[in-house]
Amino acid sequence: MSFLIPIALILLGLALIGLEIYLVPGVNVVGVIGVICAGVGVVYAFATLGPLGGVLALFGSLIAGGGLLTYLWQTGAWDRLILADELKRDDLEDEAESESRARWLGEFGTAVTPLRPTGIVEIDGERLEVLTEGAFIAAGSRVKVVAMDRRRFFVRLADEEEKDGATS
């Protein structure tokens, strides 16, 4: 009779884990209670039935858990736990975005905020988040876009000659 209690606890734990996956995914409370219940069943088997009974309960619960996971895998319930969307970008989109962003290279603008080393620059009425090459640039200063990477533009303080050339 005492061997039925660990079996019942292990089966209840596995049932709660299955319930977690099928009915309430994402909550985790039911699944955690199921894991605890199965663990208590194995510990109870060790305490009441001795080492042999505990080992049998442990292997039995591992086999039953593996069977549950196999069943969930085959029925497709496991797929609801995994993000199936691919996060790939199209090469043509990347190239078009790079070309549209490249239009700012070599352009002059005005620092809207202090650049220490990041800040906002306005070029032809558009605001861009930029990064300096390390130097502090005060708000209102004239800057030139000198480089870009996938995420940001790099600017430096425009020289006097560049300012004269840009205004004429």
Residue, then its C-alpha position, 0 to 999 in steps of 0.5 A: m500500500s505504501f508503494l502507491i503513494p509515491i506512484a500517485l505523487i509522480l503521476l500527479g506531477l507528470a499530469l501537472i507538467g502536461l497540464e502546464i504545457y497544454l492548457v496554461p503555457g507561460v504561467n510556470v506555477v503549475g509546471v513547477i508544482g508538478v516537478i516538485c510533486a514528482g520529486v517529492g514522490v521519488v524522495y518519499a519512495f526512497a524514505t519508505l521503500g528503501p534504496l531499491g524502491g527509490v531507484l525504481a521510482l526514480f527510473g520509472s519517473l524518468i521513463a514516464g517523463g521521457g514518454l510524456l515529452t515524446y508524446l508532447w513532441q509528436t502531438g505538436a504541443w511542444d511547438r507552442l513553447i518554441l518561437a518558430d519565426e525566423l528573424k532573417r533579413d533580406d539582402l536586398e532590404d539591407e542593401a537598400e537601407s545601406e544606400s539610403r543611409a549612405r546619402w548622409l556621408g560627407e554631409f554637414g549638419t548642426a549639433v542639436t545636443p552636446l555630443r559627448p560622445t553621442g547626441i543628435v545632429e540635424i542635417d537638411g531638416e532631419r535629425l540623426e543620432v550620431l557618435t563622435e570620434g571621441a571628442f566632445i562637441a558643443a551644441g550648435s557646432r557644425v559637424k561633418v558625417v565622416a563614417m557609418d556602420r550598421r547602426r549609427f553615424f560618426v561625425r567630427l567637428a567641421d574644419e573652418e575650410e570645410k565650413d567655407g567650402a560648404t557655404s559657398 
